[in-house]
Each structure stands twice: as C-alpha cells, then as structure tokens.
Amino acid sequence: MLWLRTWKLGIKSLALHPLRTGLTMLGIMIGVWAVIVLTAISQGASDQVQKQIESLGSTTIIVRSQKPPEDKLAGQSATQYGLKRSDLEKILVNVPTIETAIPIREIRRQFTYRDRIIDGRLVGCTPTYSDVNHLKIRNGGGRFISDADEIKADTVCVISSGVADRLFPFEEPLGKRVTVPEHTDKYKIIGVLQHRNASAAIGGSLDSQDFSADVYIPMSTLRKRIGDTIVTRRSGQFQMEIMELNQITLQAKNQDQVKNSAAMIEGLLAQSHGDLNDVAVVVPLELLEQARNMKLMFLGIGILIACISLVVGGIGIMNIMLASVTERTREIGIRRALGAKQHDITRQFLVETIVLSFAGAILGIVIGLLSLPAYRLAIIGVKRGLPEKFAALPAAIREAEPAIVYWTIPLAVAIAVGVGLISGLYPAIRAAKMNPIEALRHE
C-alpha cells in the first residue's frame, strides 16, 4: 500500500505541471525513437546488401577487367587491357578446385525493332550464365541460350523484361528479330526473362549491374560477329578498345576452397598481367564477412548516437527534479514533520523520475514504430516526385526495407530508465537530507 500511495503521489505531482513534464520526457522520447529508427534503417540497408552478396554465391569467385591508370596506357593507339581467353584456360588448367567457369563479354549497344530504338547492353555468355545470376524465363517466354546455340554460333538472343517492354510494348517478342545497327546484325528472340532487380556496387571493382537493358547472345556468336575490337567516338575522335572478356565468373567445388582458389588465381594473373592493374579478383564470401562486420558497426554507431540523446534527456530530468526540489521545499518539510522518513522522500522523487523516463520511453517506441511507415511513404514520394534523384541513389538504399531490431527496444527502455534513475538520484537524496525546520521556514 505504501508503494502504491507513493506511485499515486508521484504521478499526481507530475500531472500538476503537464507542459514541464512533457518537455522533460521529450529528450528520453527522442533518444528511444532514434534507437528504433536508426537501427531499423541501417538493418534494412545491411540486409539488402547481404542479400545481393549472397545471391552471388558463397562458392563464387569473380574476376573482372578494369581500365588501368591513364599513365600506363599513354602512347598506345589502341587501348588493350583486361582478361583474355588464355587467362581462362590458364585458370582451368592450374586451379583444380574450380568446378565451373563462365566467360562474359559486355558491350554497350543500341537495339532496334521497326521504328523503335533503345540503348542497352549486349552480353555474350554461356548457357550457365542464367543459373549463376538467377535469371528466369517468364511464363511462355521461350528458353535461355543452349549448348547447341553456342556450338553453332547461332544469331539468337534472349532479352530482358525491360527490353521487351520498350521494344515490344504491344506484341509478343518471341520469334521477332532485334537489330544491332552498328553491325547490321539481326538476332532472333528465343526467350524473354522475368524482371530482376539491379545489383548494387559491392566492393572492389564489382560495379552495380542493371539487368533491365540486357540482350544475351552466345559467346561464340559475339566473337564471330563482333570480335574483340570496339571502336567508339568520343569528343569527335575515334578510339579503339580491345578486350576479350569483361568478366570470368568461377565457382569452387566447396566454400572451404574459395579463399585459397582466389589467391592462386591472383598469382596466375599477376604473372601474365604484371603491374598493369587491369584485372581484379572479387570474392563474395569475403565481402559478406565485411558486410556483416559493417552491419554491427553501424548498429553500434546508431545506438551510441541514440544513447547520447538519452544522456541529454537524463540531464534534463536532473535539472527539472532539482528545480522541483526547490519548489517543494515546504511540502518536504511538512511531510518530514508529519513523520515521513528520508527514504520515503527519496522514494517519491525516484518514482517521479522513473515515471518520466518510462513514459518517455513508451512514447518513443510508439513514435518510432509509426515513423517506419512514414519513412516508406517518404521513399515512395521521392521515387514519384524526383525519379532522377531517386534513381541516382544506391540500390541498397532504394530497395532497402527498414527492419525493426526488436532486441533494441527493451535495451532502449532499460537505458532510458537507468539514465532517469541515475539523473534523479542526486535530487532525491538532496530532498531527503533537507532539515525539516529550515524546510518549513522556506517561502
């Protein structure tokens, strides 16, 4: 009964000054809100990055061509760099732990059908490319490139859903022929893919990849019809670029062999490419470990920032409770004169600080949970109102879905109440130690 009466007195005392009580709870409320929102957004972005890395496969090793520094290409009439088919052969011969190897060649090109023309990417690949990149044929959409297409170097292609929607908005693409004007080649469409989200730029030289503008043809067809030399025009001048392969995607036999295999591949490439720095080896397994470490770091930073806000809120509680002790000096004197002991006074002031902290924490939780739908609406608003700005954002942010980290909620409440108790302890002790006679004389 004594504790119940103390709680009633504490709540009644706070209710006498609603504005002051509300402002005092504000610091705690903002701190708890920050814990929930910051950790939810960072968790969502981190989950998105991890999904994209995991989609590359835990046994995958990616070897990419990259343009070397300009000083290493100075004086060359034709820019020649990157992976060669001999690199692929060398890897397959010397690295026995590699189970699958997929060579890839990518070229920016225009595609036309009748009077429609679009910009896109012509991708030379092998039949296993679709499995590694999780590309699926849409219902009734034909098939992907086969081994027979590769052997015969057929002029066939598989188009992405984005290409299908732009070139064939009102008709069925299967069986039609897409033209590549620069080479006057026509490719018969044998398959249409389902939509696949773009991948983010993840570490090293692994750039973001947008699959919506791709046209896939057999690697042998690209080599036969187009070759390795690409001529482009920039600033009124023609530039010649020679590249045999943009990328080689390799898969080790098991996850334990990935890192050793990658080290062996780096050694082999260093022998043939020297210090040109025109190739890079990316191991998604290592990137996944880095992403997990980054996730923990961002969670820690978010909680630290929120804790700083909670400490500021605790200082506000201490200030208000010290002012309250001064205002209620006569009340404290009367209670002491009527027989209240020091611990009774201490208990009442501590109860008030707990109520302030807990109520602020509960409001922070409610507002934090309501802020997540508001965040989603804001993202949708930016997407519709500023599509170009939205498209420029990293895919990990565009596609991230805030995910509540539930263990941070009780943690935030515990920290809030703990900060409140510590902040209210000094004012409570100061009130309890007042001399009853001097307190009664206070005006």
C-alpha positions in Angstrom: 0.0 0.0 0.0 2.9 2.3 0.8 4.5 1.8 -2.6 1.1 2.2 -4.3 0.5 5.5 -2.5 4.0 6.7 -3.4 3.3 6.0 -7.1 0.0 7.8 -7.0 1.6 10.9 -5.3 4.4 10.8 -7.9 2.0 10.7 -10.9 -0.2 13.4 -9.3 2.8 15.7 -8.8 3.9 15.3 -12.4 0.3 15.9 -13.6 0.2 19.3 -11.9 2.8 20.6 -14.4 1.9 18.9 -17.7 3.9 21.2 -20.0 7.1 20.9 -17.9 6.6 17.1 -17.6 6.1 16.8 -21.4 9.2 18.8 -22.2 11.2 16.8 -19.7 10.1 13.5 -21.3 11.0 14.8 -24.8 14.7 14.1 -24.5 14.1 10.5 -23.5 11.4 10.1 -26.1 13.8 11.3 -28.9 16.5 9.0 -27.7 14.4 5.9 -27.8 12.9 7.0 -31.1 16.4 7.4 -32.5 17.4 3.9 -31.4 14.4 2.3 -33.1 14.6 4.3 -36.4 18.3 4.4 -36.9 18.8 0.7 -36.2 15.8 -0.3 -38.4 17.1 1.7 -41.4 20.7 0.5 -41.0 19.4 -3.1 -40.6 17.3 -2.8 -43.7 20.1 -1.4 -45.8 22.5 -4.0 -44.4 20.1 -6.9 -45.1 19.7 -5.7 -48.7 23.5 -5.6 -49.3 23.9 -9.1 -47.7 21.1 -10.5 -49.9 22.9 -9.1 -53.0 26.2 -10.6 -52.0 24.6 -13.9 -51.0 22.9 -14.0 -54.5 26.4 -14.1 -56.0 27.1 -17.4 -54.2 29.3 -18.4 -51.3 31.5 -20.5 -53.6 31.8 -17.8 -56.3 34.9 -16.0 -57.4 34.5 -13.1 -59.8 37.4 -11.9 -61.9 36.7 -8.5 -63.6 38.5 -6.5 -66.2 39.2 -2.9 -65.2 40.7 0.0 -67.0 44.2 0.7 -65.8 45.5 4.2 -65.0 45.9 6.5 -67.9 49.7 6.8 -67.5 50.1 3.0 -68.2 48.2 3.4 -71.4 50.0 6.5 -72.7 51.2 6.4 -76.2 49.0 3.4 -77.3 46.9 4.0 -80.4 44.6 1.1 -79.3 43.7 0.6 -75.7 44.1 -3.1 -75.0 43.6 -4.4 -71.5 41.6 -6.8 -69.3 41.0 -10.5 -69.3 42.0 -12.8 -72.1 40.7 -16.2 -73.2 44.2 -17.5 -72.4 43.6 -16.4 -68.8 40.5 -18.5 -68.6 42.4 -21.5 -70.0 45.3 -21.0 -67.6 42.9 -20.8 -64.6 41.1 -24.1 -65.6 44.4 -25.9 -66.1 46.2 -24.7 -62.9 43.4 -24.3 -60.3 41.9 -27.8 -59.9 39.4 -26.6 -57.2 37.4 -24.7 -59.8 34.2 -26.5 -60.9 32.5 -24.0 -63.2 33.8 -21.1 -65.3 31.6 -18.6 -67.2 33.3 -16.1 -69.5 31.3 -12.9 -70.1 31.7 -10.1 -72.6 29.6 -6.9 -72.3 29.3 -4.1 -74.9 27.1 -1.0 -74.8 24.9 -1.0 -78.0 21.7 0.2 -79.5 18.9 -2.1 -80.4 16.1 -1.5 -82.9 12.9 -3.1 -83.9 11.0 -1.3 -86.7 11.0 2.4 -85.8 11.8 1.8 -82.1 15.4 2.2 -80.8 16.8 1.8 -77.3 20.2 1.9 -75.6 21.2 -1.3 -73.8 23.9 -3.8 -73.2 24.8 -6.7 -75.5 26.1 -9.6 -73.3 28.0 -12.6 -74.7 27.7 -15.5 -72.3 27.3 -19.3 -72.0 24.2 -21.3 -71.1 25.2 -21.5 -67.3 25.1 -17.7 -67.0 21.3 -17.7 -66.2 21.8 -20.1 -63.3 24.6 -18.2 -61.7 22.8 -14.8 -62.0 19.4 -16.2 -61.1 17.8 -15.2 -64.4 14.4 -16.9 -65.0 12.4 -17.2 -68.2 8.9 -15.6 -67.8 5.8 -17.8 -68.3 5.5 -18.7 -72.0 8.8 -16.8 -72.6 10.7 -19.4 -74.5 14.1 -20.5 -73.3 17.7 -19.4 -72.5 20.7 -19.9 -74.7 21.6 -23.6 -75.1 24.8 -25.5 -75.7 23.7 -26.1 -79.3 23.4 -22.3 -79.9 26.9 -21.8 -78.5 28.4 -24.6 -80.7 26.8 -23.3 -83.9 27.3 -19.6 -83.0 23.6 -19.0 -83.9 22.3 -15.5 -84.3 19.8 -15.9 -81.5 19.2 -13.8 -78.4 17.4 -13.7 -75.1 16.1 -10.3 -74.0 15.4 -8.9 -70.5 11.9 -7.8 -69.5 12.9 -4.1 -69.8 14.0 -4.5 -73.4 10.8 -6.5 -74.2 8.6 -3.7 -72.7 10.3 -0.9 -74.6 10.8 -2.6 -78.0 7.6 -4.7 -78.0 5.0 -2.8 -75.9 2.0 -4.1 -77.9 3.2 -7.5 -79.3 4.8 -10.8 -78.4 8.6 -10.6 -78.8 9.3 -14.4 -79.3 10.3 -15.1 -82.9 10.9 -11.4 -83.8 14.4 -10.2 -84.7 16.3 -7.4 -82.9 18.8 -5.4 -85.0 22.1 -4.1 -83.7 22.6 -1.2 -86.2 26.4 -0.8 -85.7 26.9 -4.3 -87.0 23.8 -4.7 -89.1 23.2 -7.9 -87.3 19.8 -9.3 -86.6 19.2 -11.7 -83.7 16.1 -13.9 -83.4 14.5 -13.7 -79.9 14.2 -17.2 -78.4 13.5 -16.1 -74.8 12.2 -13.3 -72.6 13.3 -13.1 -69.0 11.4 -12.2 -65.8 12.2 -8.9 -64.2 15.3 -8.9 -62.0 16.3 -6.2 -59.6 19.6 -4.4 -60.2 22.5 -5.3 -58.1 24.4 -2.7 -56.1 28.1 -1.9 -56.4 29.7 -4.2 -53.9 33.3 -3.8 -53.1 36.4 -3.6 -55.2 35.7 -3.3 -58.9 32.4 -5.1 -58.8 30.2 -2.4 -60.2 26.4 -2.1 -60.0 24.6 -4.1 -62.6 21.2 -3.3 -64.2 19.8 -6.3 -65.9 16.8 -4.5 -67.4 18.5 -3.4 -70.6 20.4 -6.6 -71.4 20.3 -8.7 -74.6 22.1 -12.0 -74.3 23.7 -13.9 -77.2 26.0 -16.9 -77.3 29.7 -16.0 -76.5 30.8 -17.7 -79.7 28.3 -15.6 -81.7 29.6 -12.4 -80.2 33.2 -13.3 -81.0 32.4 -14.3 -84.6 30.1 -11.4 -85.5 31.6 -8.6 -83.5 35.1 -9.6 -82.4 37.3 -8.2 -79.6 37.9 -4.7 -81.1 35.4 -2.0 -80.3 35.5 1.4 -81.9 33.9 4.4 -80.1 33.7 8.1 -80.8 34.4 10.5 -78.0 34.8 14.3 -78.3 35.0 14.0 -82.1 37.7 11.4 -82.1 37.6 7.7 -82.7 39.0 5.4 -80.0 39.8 1.7 -80.4 39.4 -0.6 -77.4 40.5 -4.2 -77.5 39.1 -6.5 -74.8 38.5 -10.2 -75.0 36.5 -10.7 -71.8 34.9 -8.4 -69.2 34.4 -11.0 -66.6 35.0 -14.6 -65.7 32.7 -16.0 -63.0 34.2 -19.0 -61.3 32.7 -21.5 -58.8 34.8 -23.5 -56.5 33.8 -27.1 -55.5 33.1 -26.1 -51.9 33.2 -23.0 -49.7 36.3 -24.0 -47.9 38.3 -23.8 -51.1 37.2 -20.3 -52.1 39.9 -18.2 -50.5 42.8 -20.4 -51.5 41.5 -20.6 -55.0 41.2 -16.9 -55.2 44.8 -16.5 -54.0 46.0 -18.9 -56.7 44.1 -17.1 -59.4 45.6 -13.7 -58.3 49.1 -15.3 -58.5 48.4 -16.6 -62.0 47.0 -13.3 -63.3 49.9 -11.4 -61.8 52.3 -13.5 -63.9 50.6 -12.6 -67.2 49.4 -9.0 -66.4 52.3 -7.8 -64.3 51.7 -4.4 -62.7 49.2 -3.2 -65.4 46.4 -3.4 -62.7 43.8 -4.2 -65.4 42.1 -7.1 -63.6 40.6 -7.6 -60.1 39.6 -10.6 -58.2 36.4 -10.2 -56.0 35.4 -12.9 -53.5 31.7 -12.5 -52.4 32.4 -14.7 -49.3 34.9 -12.1 -48.1 32.5 -9.3 -49.0 29.8 -11.0 -47.0 32.0 -11.1 -43.9 32.9 -7.5 -44.4 29.2 -6.6 -44.8 28.3 -8.4 -41.5 31.1 -6.5 -39.7 29.9 -3.2 -41.2 26.4 -4.1 -40.1 27.5 -4.5 -36.5 29.5 -1.3 -36.7 26.5 0.8 -38.0 24.2 -0.7 -35.3 26.8 0.2 -32.7 27.1 3.8 -34.1 23.3 4.2 -34.2 22.9 3.0 -30.6 25.7 5.3 -29.5 24.1 8.3 -31.1 20.8 7.4 -29.5 22.4 6.9 -26.1 23.9 10.4 -26.3 20.4 11.7 -26.8 19.2 9.7 -23.8 22.0 11.2 -21.7 21.0 14.7 -22.7 17.4 13.7 -21.8 18.7 12.5 -18.4 20.4 15.8 -17.8 17.1 17.5 -18.5 15.4 15.2 -15.9 18.1 16.1 -13.3 17.6 19.9 -14.0 13.8 19.6 -13.6 14.0 17.5 -10.5 16.4 19.9 -8.8 14.1 22.8 -9.6 11.2 20.7 -8.3 13.1 20.1 -5.0 13.5 23.9 -4.6 9.8 24.5 -5.4 8.6 21.8 -3.0 10.8 22.6 0.0 7.8 23.4 2.2 6.0 20.3 1.1 9.1 18.2 2.0 9.3 20.0 5.4 5.6 19.3 6.2 6.0 15.6 5.2 9.0 15.2 7.4 7.2 17.0 10.3 4.3 14.5 9.9 6.7 11.6 10.3 8.0 10.8 6.8 11.5 9.4 6.8 14.4 10.2 4.5 13.9 7.1 2.4 10.2 8.0 1.9 11.2 11.3 0.4 13.9 9.6 -1.7 11.5 7.0 -2.9 8.9 9.6 -4.0 11.4 11.6 -6.1 12.8 8.4 -7.6 9.3 7.3 -8.5 8.7 10.5 -10.4 11.9 10.1 -12.4 11.0 6.5 -13.2 7.6 7.6 -14.4 9.1 10.4 -16.6 11.7 8.0 -18.1 9.3 5.1 -18.7 6.6 7.3 -20.1 9.1 9.0 -22.4 10.4 5.6 -23.5 6.9 4.3 -24.3 6.1 7.4 -26.4 9.5 7.0 -28.1 8.6 3.4 -29.0 5.2 4.3 -30.4 6.5 7.2 -32.4 9.5 5.1 -33.6 7.2 2.3 -34.9 4.9 4.9 -36.6 7.9 6.5 -38.2 8.8 3.4 -40.3 5.6 3.6 -42.4 6.2 7.3 -42.7 9.8 6.5 -44.0 8.3 4.1 -46.6 5.9 6.8 -47.7 8.7 9.3 -47.9 10.7 6.9 -50.1 7.7 6.4 -52.4 7.2 10.2 -52.5 10.8 10.8 -53.6 10.5 8.0 -56.2 7.5 9.6 -57.8 8.4 13.3 -57.3 12.1 13.1 -58.0 12.6 10.0 -60.1 16.1 11.0 -61.4 17.4 11.8 -57.9 15.9 8.5 -56.7 17.5 6.5 -59.5 20.9 8.0 -58.5 20.6 6.5 -55.0 22.5 3.2 -54.4 20.3 0.2 -54.9 20.9 -0.9 -51.3 19.0 2.3 -50.2 16.4 2.3 -53.0 15.3 -1.3 -52.3 16.0 -1.4 -48.6 13.1 -2.2 -46.3 13.5 -0.9 -42.7 13.7 -3.9 -40.4 13.0 -3.4 -36.7 15.7 -4.8 -34.5 13.5 -6.0 -31.7 16.2 -6.5 -29.1 17.0 -2.8 -29.3 13.5 -1.9 -27.9 14.0 -3.4 -24.4 17.6 -2.2 -24.5 16.4 1.4 -25.2 13.8 1.2 -22.4 16.4 -0.1 -19.9 18.9 2.6 -20.8 16.2 5.3 -20.6 15.0 4.1 -17.2 18.6 3.7 -16.0 19.6 7.1 -17.1 16.5 8.5 -15.4 17.3 6.8 -12.2 20.8 8.0 -12.1 19.7 11.5 -13.0 17.1 11.6 -10.4 19.2 10.1 -7.6 21.0 13.2 -6.6 17.9 15.5 -6.5 16.1 12.7 -4.4 19.0 12.5 -1.9 19.2 16.3 -1.7 15.5 16.5 -1.0 15.7 13.7 1.7 18.6 15.4 3.5 16.8 18.7 4.0 16.4 19.9 7.6 12.7 19.8 8.3 12.7 23.0 10.4 14.5 25.0 7.7 12.3 23.5 5.1 9.1 24.7 7.0 10.6 28.2 7.2 11.2 28.3 3.4 9.0 30.7 1.5 
